[in-house]
C-alpha cells in the first residue's frame, strides 16, 4: 500500500476512475501540476489538499496522515449526502435510526 500523500491522491483518483484531465479541469489545476503532485515531484499545498479531498470524498487527514480521522466515516457520509435531496437525506436518517435500534 502506498504511504505518502502523493500516492494516496493518485490512488484515490484512479479508484474513482477519474482521469487526470478531468480532475485538472474540474479543479482548475494544470495537468502538469497535478502530475507533479501525483508523481511525488511536488507536494500539494493545503488548498489543493482541501479541494482534492472534497472531490475524492475522503477526509484531508487520510491524504495528509494516511489514516481516517476518528470521525472519518462520519465526514465521508456527510460529504456523500451533500448532493442528495432533502427527502433522500430524511430516508437515510430513518434508516440509520432503525439500524441503531437493532443493536
Secondary structure, 3 states (H helix, E strand, C coil): CCCCHHHHHHHHHHHCCCCHHHHHHHHCCCHHHHHHHHCCCCCCCHHHHHHHHHHHCCCHHHHHHCCCCCCHHHHHHHHHHCCCCHHHHHHHHHHHHHHHHCC
